[in-house]
Amino acid sequence: MLSRGSTGVMLRRGTAAVAAGMLLYAAAPAWADDVRGGQRPVIKTLALTQAWRTSKGGGVTVAVLDSGVDPHHRDLVGSVRVGKDFTEGANPPGVAPSRLHGTYMASLIAGHGHGNGGNLGIIGVAPEADVLSVRVILEDEEPGFREFNSAERFEDVVAQGIRYAVDEGADVINMSISKELATREERAAIRYAISKGVVLVAAAGNDGDRKIDGDFAPYSYPAAFPGVVSVGATDRRLRRATFSNWNSSVLVAAPGVDIMGAGPGDEYWVGRGTSQATALVSGIAALIKAKYPGMSPPLVARALTASATDRPPGGYDTGTGFGVVNAARALSEAGKLAGYTETAAGDQAQDPAEPLAGGRTAPIEVIVRDDKRVTVYAAIAAAAAAGAFASLGVIFILVRRVRRVYGSQDA
């Protein structure tokens, strides 16, 4: 079953989903400028004001694989395209999706605020980016929640959502969701996305208090798949939040406690979780892709890790990965990497589009061992070695004789 990463929404096939509502609490009917004020710690930590001088995410599409996004929220209106609903049939007919968690995540990624100059409401990390809403989970409180998490026909909704988002032109895919078991279909979908240059970002999960053999917290998918940017959450001191999973899949971390975001119907919420941290990192990935559209997913990940701040001792740990993301520094690092490619070139390079046994590669020269020649050469080498030792012996004898002669003359 899938569960939302808000403590990611966490999706866990085969177990009860963690209710994101337990980790969300509505902000008091706040003035919109109070909402923006509540975002100041995150804006400062991620150095967004500096980053926006270089990029605001224009021209980039971020697919939000979640519970659905409210396209009419005043802080998102005009930026959201509602895509396919892969949960269709789980809820009873006529039941509208709640879209709370998905709207929340979308606002952190691409909220543009409202009012004069957009100075009110939620400002996302990439305020000029577009959002593609792809519904792949239900909110805990939706009536079809139990059906969705138990029916086999919904088993591969994440894989289907990834492929759909790629084909619809997504540059970044945000997955503030998690599940305990990986599937072959998901792994194949992730390979497909990466092959198309799409950056995948996912929540590390919120089972940080569950230890496995005392060495690490559970792995969560799709975050733990190779090639996916797995995101942990930090607290106000920028240390691993107690709920955030800690294991070797964690690549980077971002703030995940007391995060202000938008909800359906022009509401605002405050919550915590690796979901929120993941959305913030997806926003930074969007900034990078807007500035360097041809940059491959591995190099985007490299820019995120190499530029991280608050690095743990030794440079890496399983709680916060390589450190806390920093948008301004990530863009600067991306600029250094922009001229590089992870693909080898030249006559000796294998074209990844061609099979290894393809006819376009040059034939391999086979070297045959000639045992007779090996024996002859070995004998010659042995004779040469014997001659060398004999010569050394002669030289030794001559040196001793010379010493004796000069010794007798001195006497």
C-alpha positions as CSV (number, residue, x, y, z in Angstrom):
1,M,0.0,0.0,0.0
2,L,1.1,3.6,-0.6
3,S,1.3,6.2,2.1
4,R,1.9,9.9,2.1
5,G,5.2,11.3,3.2
6,S,3.7,13.8,5.6
7,T,5.5,12.6,8.6
8,G,6.1,11.7,2.3
9,V,1.9,11.2,1.6
10,M,3.0,7.6,2.5
11,L,1.7,4.7,0.3
12,R,2.3,1.3,1.7
13,R,0.9,-1.7,-0.2
14,G,-0.2,-4.3,2.3
15,T,-0.3,-2.2,5.4
16,A,-2.4,0.6,6.7
17,A,-1.5,4.0,5.2
18,V,-0.1,6.7,7.5
19,A,-2.7,9.5,7.7
20,A,-1.2,12.7,6.5
21,G,-4.0,14.5,8.4
22,M,-2.3,13.5,11.6
23,L,0.7,15.6,10.6
24,L,-1.1,18.5,9.2
25,Y,-2.9,21.2,11.1
26,A,-4.8,24.1,9.6
27,A,-3.3,27.5,10.1
28,A,-5.7,29.8,11.9
29,P,-7.5,32.0,9.4
30,A,-4.3,33.8,8.8
31,W,-3.7,36.9,6.8
32,A,-1.9,36.0,3.6
33,D,1.1,38.1,4.6
34,D,1.3,36.1,7.8
35,V,1.5,33.0,5.6
36,R,4.5,34.5,3.7
37,G,6.1,35.4,7.0
38,G,5.7,31.8,8.1
39,Q,7.8,30.8,5.1
40,R,10.8,33.0,6.0
41,P,12.8,30.3,7.7
42,V,12.6,28.0,4.7
43,I,13.3,30.8,2.2
44,K,16.4,31.7,4.2
45,T,17.7,28.1,4.7
46,L,17.4,27.4,1.0
47,A,18.8,30.8,0.0
48,L,15.8,31.3,-2.4
49,T,16.1,35.0,-2.6
50,Q,19.6,34.7,-4.1
51,A,18.6,31.7,-6.3
52,W,15.7,33.6,-7.9
53,R,18.2,36.1,-9.4
54,T,19.3,33.2,-11.6
55,S,16.2,31.1,-12.1
56,K,12.5,30.9,-11.1
57,G,11.7,27.7,-12.9
58,G,10.1,29.2,-16.0
59,G,9.4,26.8,-18.8
60,V,9.7,23.7,-16.6
61,T,6.9,21.2,-15.8
62,V,6.9,19.4,-12.5
63,A,4.7,16.4,-12.3
64,V,3.2,16.0,-8.8
65,L,2.3,12.3,-8.3
66,D,0.0,12.6,-5.4
67,S,-3.6,12.9,-4.3
68,G,-4.5,15.6,-6.8
69,V,-4.0,19.3,-7.0
70,D,-6.6,22.1,-6.7
71,P,-6.0,24.1,-9.8
72,H,-8.2,27.0,-8.5
73,H,-6.2,27.9,-5.4
74,R,-5.3,31.5,-5.7
75,D,-1.6,30.8,-5.2
76,L,-1.6,28.1,-7.9
77,V,-4.2,29.3,-10.4
78,G,-2.9,29.3,-14.0
79,S,0.0,27.0,-13.2
80,V,-1.7,23.7,-12.8
81,R,-2.7,21.2,-15.5
82,V,-4.9,18.4,-14.2
83,G,-3.7,15.1,-15.7
84,K,-4.9,11.5,-15.4
85,D,-6.4,10.0,-12.2
86,F,-5.0,6.5,-11.8
87,T,-7.1,5.9,-8.7
88,E,-10.4,6.1,-10.6
89,G,-12.9,3.5,-9.4
90,A,-11.6,3.3,-5.8
91,N,-14.0,6.0,-4.5
92,P,-17.7,5.5,-4.8
93,P,-19.3,7.2,-7.8
94,G,-19.8,10.9,-7.4
95,V,-17.2,11.3,-4.6
96,A,-14.8,14.2,-5.4
97,P,-11.1,13.8,-4.4
98,S,-10.0,15.8,-1.4
99,R,-6.7,16.9,-3.0
100,L,-5.3,18.2,0.3
101,H,-1.8,16.6,0.3
102,G,-1.3,17.1,-3.5
103,T,-2.2,20.8,-3.3
104,Y,0.1,21.3,-0.3
105,M,3.0,19.8,-2.2
106,A,2.3,21.6,-5.4
107,S,2.3,24.9,-3.5
108,L,5.7,24.3,-2.0
109,I,7.1,23.6,-5.5
110,A,5.4,26.2,-7.7
111,G,3.1,28.5,-5.6
112,H,3.3,32.0,-7.0
113,G,1.3,33.8,-4.3
114,H,-1.4,36.3,-5.1
115,G,-2.3,40.0,-4.6
116,N,-0.2,42.9,-5.7
117,G,3.0,41.5,-7.1
118,G,2.3,38.1,-5.7
119,N,3.4,39.2,-2.3
120,L,0.7,37.4,-0.4
121,G,0.2,33.7,0.2
122,I,2.5,30.8,-0.5
123,I,5.6,31.3,-2.7
124,G,7.0,28.1,-4.0
125,V,10.7,27.3,-4.6
126,A,10.1,27.6,-8.4
127,P,7.2,30.1,-8.7
128,E,7.3,30.3,-12.5
129,A,7.2,26.5,-13.0
130,D,4.1,24.6,-14.2
131,V,2.5,21.7,-12.3
132,L,1.1,18.5,-13.9
133,S,-1.2,16.9,-11.4
134,V,-1.2,13.1,-11.6
135,R,-3.4,11.4,-9.0
136,V,-1.9,8.1,-7.8
137,I,-3.0,8.0,-4.1
138,L,-6.1,8.7,-2.0
139,E,-6.2,10.8,1.2
140,D,-6.6,8.7,4.3
141,E,-10.1,10.0,4.9
142,E,-11.5,9.3,1.5
143,P,-14.1,6.5,1.4
144,G,-12.2,4.5,-1.2
145,F,-9.0,4.5,0.8
146,R,-9.3,0.9,2.0
147,E,-10.2,-0.4,-1.5
148,F,-7.4,1.5,-3.1
149,N,-4.8,0.0,-0.8
150,S,-6.0,-3.6,-1.1
151,A,-7.2,-4.1,-4.6
152,E,-4.7,-5.6,-7.0
153,R,-5.7,-3.4,-9.9
154,F,-4.1,-0.4,-8.2
155,E,-0.8,-2.1,-7.5
156,D,1.1,-0.4,-10.3
157,V,-0.4,3.1,-10.2
158,V,2.9,4.7,-9.4
159,A,4.7,3.0,-12.3
160,Q,1.9,4.1,-14.6
161,G,1.9,7.6,-13.2
162,I,5.7,7.9,-13.8
163,R,5.4,6.8,-17.5
164,Y,2.4,9.1,-18.0
165,A,4.2,12.1,-16.6
166,V,7.2,11.5,-18.8
167,D,5.1,11.2,-21.9
168,E,3.3,14.4,-21.0
169,G,6.5,16.3,-21.0
170,A,7.5,16.5,-17.3
171,D,11.0,17.7,-16.5
172,V,10.9,16.8,-12.8
173,I,8.6,14.3,-11.0
174,N,7.8,14.8,-7.4
175,M,6.8,11.8,-5.4
176,S,6.0,12.7,-1.8
177,I,4.8,9.2,-1.3
178,S,6.3,5.9,-0.1
179,K,5.7,2.2,0.1
180,E,7.6,-0.7,1.6
181,L,7.8,-3.0,-1.3
182,A,9.4,-2.4,-4.7
183,T,8.0,-3.7,-8.0
184,R,9.6,-4.6,-11.3
185,E,7.1,-2.2,-13.0
186,E,8.2,0.7,-10.9
187,R,11.9,0.0,-11.5
188,A,11.3,-0.1,-15.2
189,A,9.3,3.1,-15.1
190,I,12.1,4.9,-13.3
191,R,14.7,3.6,-15.9
192,Y,12.4,5.0,-18.6
193,A,12.1,8.4,-16.9
194,I,15.8,8.7,-16.4
195,S,16.5,7.7,-20.0
196,K,14.3,10.6,-21.1
197,G,16.2,13.1,-18.9
198,V,13.5,13.4,-16.2
199,V,14.7,14.1,-12.6
200,L,12.9,11.9,-10.0
201,V,12.6,13.1,-6.4
202,A,11.0,11.0,-3.7
203,A,10.4,11.0,0.1
204,A,12.7,8.8,2.2
205,G,9.8,8.0,4.5
206,N,8.6,8.7,8.0
207,D,9.5,5.6,9.9
208,G,12.7,7.0,11.5
209,D,11.8,5.6,14.9
210,R,11.6,2.1,13.5
211,K,15.1,0.5,13.5
212,I,16.0,-2.6,11.6
213,D,18.7,-4.6,13.5
214,G,19.6,-1.3,15.2
215,D,21.5,-0.2,12.1
216,F,19.0,1.8,10.0
217,A,15.4,2.7,9.5
218,P,13.3,0.9,6.8
219,Y,13.9,1.6,3.1
220,S,11.1,3.3,1.3
221,Y,10.2,3.1,-2.4
222,P,10.4,4.7,-4.9
223,A,13.0,6.8,-3.0
224,A,15.3,3.8,-2.6
225,F,15.5,3.0,-6.3
226,P,18.9,3.9,-7.9
227,G,18.7,7.1,-9.8
228,V,16.0,8.6,-7.6
229,V,16.9,11.6,-5.4
230,S,15.9,10.3,-1.9
231,V,15.1,13.2,0.5
232,G,15.2,13.2,4.3
233,A,13.7,15.8,6.5
234,T,15.4,18.1,9.0
235,D,14.1,19.9,12.1
236,R,14.4,23.6,12.9
237,R,18.1,23.1,13.9
238,L,18.7,21.4,10.5
239,R,19.3,18.1,12.1
240,R,17.5,14.9,11.1
241,A,13.9,15.1,12.2
242,T,13.1,12.2,14.5
243,F,10.5,10.8,12.1
244,S,12.7,10.9,9.0
245,N,14.0,7.6,7.7
246,W,17.8,7.1,8.0
247,N,19.5,4.6,5.6
248,S,21.9,4.6,2.8
249,S,19.4,5.6,0.2
250,V,19.1,9.2,1.6
251,L,20.9,11.6,-0.7
252,V,20.0,15.0,0.6
253,A,17.8,16.7,3.2
254,A,15.5,19.7,3.4
255,P,13.4,21.4,6.1
256,G,10.5,19.2,7.1
257,V,9.0,20.6,10.3
258,D,6.4,23.4,10.6
259,I,6.3,23.9,6.9
260,M,3.6,26.3,5.7
261,G,1.7,25.3,2.5
262,A,-1.6,25.8,0.6
263,G,-4.7,23.6,0.8
264,P,-7.8,23.2,-1.3
265,G,-10.3,26.1,-1.2
266,D,-7.7,28.8,-0.6
267,E,-6.8,27.4,2.8
268,Y,-3.3,27.2,4.4
269,W,-1.8,24.4,6.4
270,V,1.2,23.8,8.5
271,G,2.7,20.3,8.7
272,R,5.8,18.1,8.9
273,G,7.2,15.2,7.0
274,T,9.6,14.0,4.4
275,S,6.8,14.9,1.9
276,Q,7.4,18.6,2.5
277,A,11.2,18.2,2.3
278,T,10.8,16.3,-1.0
279,A,8.7,19.1,-2.6
280,L,11.3,21.7,-1.7
281,V,14.0,19.6,-3.3
282,S,11.9,19.1,-6.4
283,G,11.5,22.9,-6.6
284,I,15.3,23.3,-6.6
285,A,15.6,20.6,-9.3
286,A,13.1,22.7,-11.4
287,L,15.2,25.8,-10.9
288,I,18.2,23.9,-12.3
289,K,16.3,22.4,-15.2
290,A,15.0,25.8,-16.2
291,K,18.5,27.3,-16.3
292,Y,20.1,24.2,-17.8
293,P,17.3,22.3,-19.6
294,G,19.7,19.7,-21.1
295,M,21.3,18.7,-17.8
296,S,20.9,15.0,-17.2
297,P,19.4,13.6,-13.9
298,P,22.7,12.3,-12.6
299,L,24.3,15.8,-13.0
300,V,21.3,17.5,-11.4
301,A,21.7,15.1,-8.4
302,R,25.4,15.9,-8.4
303,A,24.7,19.7,-8.3
304,L,22.3,19.1,-5.3
305,T,24.8,17.0,-3.3
306,A,28.0,19.0,-4.1
307,S,26.3,22.2,-3.0
308,A,24.6,21.0,0.2
309,T,25.3,22.9,3.4
310,D,25.3,21.6,7.0
311,R,27.2,18.6,5.9
312,P,27.5,15.8,8.5
313,P,31.0,14.8,9.8
314,G,32.8,12.9,7.2
315,G,30.7,14.4,4.4
316,Y,27.8,11.9,4.5
317,D,25.5,10.1,6.9
318,T,22.4,8.1,6.6
319,G,20.2,10.7,8.3
320,T,20.7,13.8,6.1
321,G,22.7,12.4,3.3
322,F,25.3,14.9,1.9
323,G,23.6,17.7,3.8
324,V,20.8,20.3,3.5
325,V,20.0,21.5,0.0
326,N,20.8,25.1,-0.9
327,A,19.1,26.5,-4.1
328,A,21.6,29.3,-4.8
329,R,24.7,27.1,-4.3
330,A,23.0,24.3,-6.4
331,L,22.5,26.6,-9.3
332,S,26.1,27.7,-9.1
333,E,27.3,24.1,-9.0
334,A,25.1,23.3,-11.9
335,G,26.8,26.0,-13.9
336,K,30.1,24.3,-13.4
337,L,28.7,21.0,-14.5
338,A,26.7,22.3,-17.5
339,G,29.5,21.6,-19.9
340,Y,29.8,18.0,-19.0
341,T,28.0,14.8,-19.9
342,E,27.8,11.4,-18.3
343,T,27.9,9.8,-21.7
344,A,31.2,8.7,-23.1
345,A,32.2,9.7,-26.7
346,G,34.7,8.6,-29.3
347,D,35.3,5.6,-31.5
348,Q,35.7,3.2,-28.6
349,A,32.5,4.2,-26.8
350,Q,29.5,1.9,-27.0
351,D,26.3,3.7,-28.2
352,P,23.7,3.1,-25.5
353,A,21.0,2.9,-28.1
354,E,22.7,-0.1,-29.7
355,P,22.8,-3.6,-28.4
356,L,26.2,-4.8,-27.2
357,A,26.2,-7.4,-29.9
358,G,25.3,-4.9,-32.6
359,G,27.0,-5.1,-35.9
360,R,28.2,-1.5,-35.8
361,T,31.0,-2.3,-33.3
362,A,34.4,-3.3,-34.6
363,P,35.4,-7.0,-34.4
364,I,37.5,-8.0,-31.4
365,E,41.0,-9.3,-32.2
366,V,41.6,-12.7,-30.7
367,I,45.2,-13.4,-29.5
368,V,46.3,-17.1,-29.9
369,R,48.8,-18.6,-27.4
370,D,51.7,-20.3,-29.2
371,D,53.1,-22.7,-26.7
372,K,56.2,-23.6,-28.8
373,R,57.2,-19.9,-29.0
374,V,56.6,-19.5,-25.3
375,T,58.9,-22.4,-24.6
376,V,61.7,-21.1,-26.8
377,Y,61.4,-17.6,-25.4
378,A,61.4,-18.9,-21.9
379,A,64.6,-20.9,-22.6
380,I,66.3,-17.9,-24.1
381,A,65.3,-15.8,-21.1
382,A,66.7,-18.5,-18.8
383,A,69.9,-18.7,-20.7
384,A,70.3,-14.9,-20.6
385,A,69.7,-14.9,-16.9
386,A,72.3,-17.7,-16.4
387,G,74.8,-15.7,-18.5
388,A,74.2,-12.6,-16.5
389,F,74.8,-14.4,-13.2
390,A,78.0,-16.0,-14.7
391,S,79.2,-12.5,-15.8
392,L,78.6,-11.2,-12.3
393,G,80.6,-14.1,-10.9
394,V,83.6,-13.4,-13.2
395,I,83.5,-9.7,-12.3
396,F,83.5,-10.6,-8.6
397,I,86.5,-12.9,-8.9
398,L,88.5,-10.3,-10.9
399,V,87.7,-7.6,-8.3
400,R,89.1,-9.8,-5.5
401,R,92.2,-10.6,-7.5
402,V,92.9,-6.9,-8.1
403,R,92.5,-6.1,-4.4
404,R,95.0,-8.9,-3.5
405,V,97.6,-7.5,-5.9
406,Y,97.3,-4.0,-4.6
407,G,97.3,-5.3,-1.1
408,S,100.6,-7.1,-1.5
409,Q,102.2,-4.1,-3.1
410,D,101.2,-1.9,-0.2
411,A,102.7,-4.4,2.2
